[in-house]
Amino acid sequence: MPGWVEIVIRSFSLLVVMFVLTKLHGKKQIAQLNVFEYITGFVLGGIIAIYSIDLQSNLVHGLLAIAVWFLIPYAVNYISLKSKTFRDLVQGKSTILIQDGKVMEDNLKKEGYSTDELLEKLRDNNYFQVADVEFALLEPSGTLNVLPKRENQPLTAKDLGVKLVPTKEPQTVIMDGKVLLEPLANLSLNTNWLETELDKMNVSIENVFLGQADNDGQLTVDLYDDKIAVPNPTEKPLLLATLKKCQADLELFALATENKQAKQLYQENSKKLQHAIALITPHLRE
């Protein structure tokens, strides 16, 4: 067998093995590596490189080495889930760099952080003054999480005493010109609704690159042809306008009639509708 063919076969085989082992490790290892996992990945890369191009080496020995270096971190990860002490030893612990608005100089030295590096990390979090920060925690992954002081935190609906209606995340219902049935079902919608909404836009499914629907049943689409203008969803503005028109009509009816009982009925219902409009207006303007 020619040498280049054997290298291709070895490389492909080892790549498949590493792909399977990485999937077995789970998504956490793909997202971020701790110190032990970094070392393991470095060693595995070296093993694969050696056994891919060294035609004199035994491929079975390479697979055995990979298996060992897979089983060790797998076992370490399993033990870490069971023991916090072991987990702290292997993965490390978070370190407080700022507490109660004060920089922890000893912890900075312990982690090998200079003042410039701390300021750089704070700027990465959009804080340019240490005085704006209440608490900062250096994670084992190297990420600095920052909690600003209360007066520097953005206002939330809870701070304003506003109650928001629970909502589901938007779902992608069309991708590459094809309907995705599961996301539609998650929003309790169906293909008939989707076709109706596309007909309103005068758009066919085949022309849609990406289509997303929200919890309120509003569909937004991105077409393959960027020159075609697609109207924005109008259901919420139309509903709000219709409600305001109904409330205005009730007031007009109350002014136009001479019947006291009818006048009182129109006025009461106008007030009720006005109250309902005030309650739902924030949601219809989102």
N, C-alpha and C positions, 0 to 999 in steps of 0.2 A: 504493500500500500504506500503510495507517495506520502512524503512527510507532511505536505500542506493539507492533504485530505485528513490525515490523522489529527492535525492541530485543529481543523474545523470541527471534527467530530468530538474531540475532547472539550473544546471550548463550549460547543453547543450543549453537550451533556452536563457539564458543570454549571452552565447558566441555568438550565432547567432545574437542576438540583437546588441551586441557590434560590431560585424563584419560589419553589415549593416550600423550602425551609423558611423563607421570609414570610410567606403567607401564613405558615403555621405559627409563627411568632406573634402575629396579630398586628393591628394598625398602630398600636402605641409605639412599637419599636420603629415603625416607618416614620411616624410624626416627629419623634425626637429621641435622641440617644443619651443614656447616662454614660458615665465614665467607663463602666464595665462593658457595656454594649458597644461603645466606640472602639475599645481595644479588641473586642471580638470581631467586629467588622473589619478592622485593619488586618488582623491575622488571617481571616478567611479570604480577604482579597489577595494577600500574598500567596496563600495555598493555591488558590485558583490560578493565579498567574504562573506559578511554578509548574503545576501539573498540566496546564494547557499547552505550554510550549516546549517543555522538557520531554522529548520523546523517549528518553531512556528511563524515565520514572514509571513506576507502576500506578496506573490509573485507579486501581482498587485501593491502594494505599492512600491516594489522595481523597477518595470518597470516605475512607475510614477516618481520616484526619478531619474532614468537614463534619462528619457525624459527631465526632467527639466535641468539636468546637460549637456544634449546635446544641448538644445535650447539656453541656456545662451551663451556658446562659439560660437555657430552658429551665434547668433545675434551680438556678439562682433566682430566676423570676418567680418560680413557684414558691420557693422558701420565703422570698420577699413579701409575697401576698399574705403569708401566714405569720410572719414575725416582723414587727416594726423595728426592733433593734437591728436585725439583720438588714432590713431595708435601708435604714439610716446609714449603716456601714457601707453598703454597696452603692446606693444611689446618692447618698449625701443628704444633708438637711438644709432647709431654707435658713437664710441669715438675714437678720434685721439690720438694715443700713441706716434707716431714719425712723425714729420713734418719738411720738409726741412733738413732732416738728424739729427734733434735734438729731444731728448726725452722730452715729455711733462710730467714733474714730477707731476704737479697738477692733470692731468687726470689719471695718474697711481694711485694716492692716492684715487681719486674719485671712481675708479673701484675696489679698493682693491687689486691692482696688486703690487707685490714686483718686485724688479729688477731681481731677479732670475727667477721669473715666466715669465717676459718679454723675457729674454734671452732664456728660454726654448722654448717659442712659436716661437721665431725667428729661433732657431735650427730646430724646426719642419718644418720650411719653407726652410731649408738648407742655412741659413745665420748665420754665427758664429761671425760676428762683426757688431755692431750697425753702424759703419762707412760705411758699404756697403748698408745701407738702406736709401732710400729717404723718404718713407712714409709708415706708418703702421696704419691700421684701425681695431679696435676691434668691431666686429659685435655684434648685440644683441644676436645672437645664441652662442656667446663665441668664434667664429672663428677669428683668427687674419690674415687679408689679408695684404700682404707685397708687396710693389713696390720697387725694387732695384734701385740704382742710375743708370743713363744712361750708364755709362761705365761698369757696372756689368750686364747689360741686354744681353741676348743672341742675336746674329745676326739673322735677319730675311731676307727673300727674298726681302722685300721692302727696307731694309737697303742696300742690295747689288745691287739694281736696276734690279732685276730679276723678270720677269713677269711669273707667274705660270698659267697653264691652270686650269679653274674651274673643280672640280671633285666631284663626289657623294660619299657618305660613302659606304664602302663595305656592301654587303648584305649576310645574311645567307640563302643559297638556298637549303641546305640539312640539316636536323636535325633528328637524331635517325633513319637514313635509309629511311627517307621519304622526297619527294620533296616539297618545299614550293613555291607555284606558285606566290604569291603576290610579294615577294622579287625579283623573276626572272623578273616579269613584270616591277618592278621599274627600272631595269637596261636595259629594252627593250630587254630582252633575253627570250628564250622559252625552252621547254623541249628537243626539237631536238638538240639545241646547247649544252645543259647539257649532253645529252647522248653521243654526239660526243666527248666532252672533256673527259668524263669518259672512253670512248673507247680508247682514246689516252693513258690513264694511265693504261689501262687494269684492270679497277676496275668497279664493279657493284654497283648500288645505295644502295642495301641492306647491303653492307659491309662498307658503309660510316657512321661514327658517326656524323661528322660535315663537311659541305662543304660551303665555302664562295667564292664569286665572287666580283671582284672590277670593277670600272668604265671602265677599259680597257679590260674587258672580260677575265681576268685571273682567273682560278679556282684553289683554294687550298683546299685540303681535309685532314681530320684526320680519320683514319680507326679504326674499332673496334680492329683489330689485329695489335698491335703496332710493331710486328716483321716484317711486310711487309713494305718495303721501297717504298715511292711514289716519283716520280720525281718532281722537282720544275718546276713551269711554265717557258716555254722557248720562248713564243711568242715574247716578247720584245727583248731579245738578238738576236734571229734569224732575226727579222726584221732589227735591226741595222747592223748585219753582212751582210745581203743581200744588203742593201743600200751601204755599203762600198765596197762590191764586184762589184756592178754596176758602182760605181764611178771609181774604179780601172780599170775596163774593158774599160770604155770610154777613159781613159788616154792611155791605151795600143793601142786602135784602132787609136787614134790620132797619136801615134808614128809609127804605122805600115803602115798607108796609105800615098801615095804620092800625093793624090788629095788635093790641098790647100783648096778647099771649104769644103770637107768632114772633113779635119783636123780641120778647124776653127769651124765647127759645133760640132765635138766631144769635143773640148776644152771648148767651151761655155757651153755645157750641163754638162760637168764634173764639171765646176766651180759652176753652179747652183745647182747641186746635192750635192756638197761639202758644199755649204751654207745651204742647207736644212738639211743635216746631223748635222751640227753644231747647228742648231736651235732645233732639236728634240732629240739630244743625252741626254740632262739632263732629259727629260721625259721618255726616254726608259731605263734609268739607275736607276729610282726610285725604 
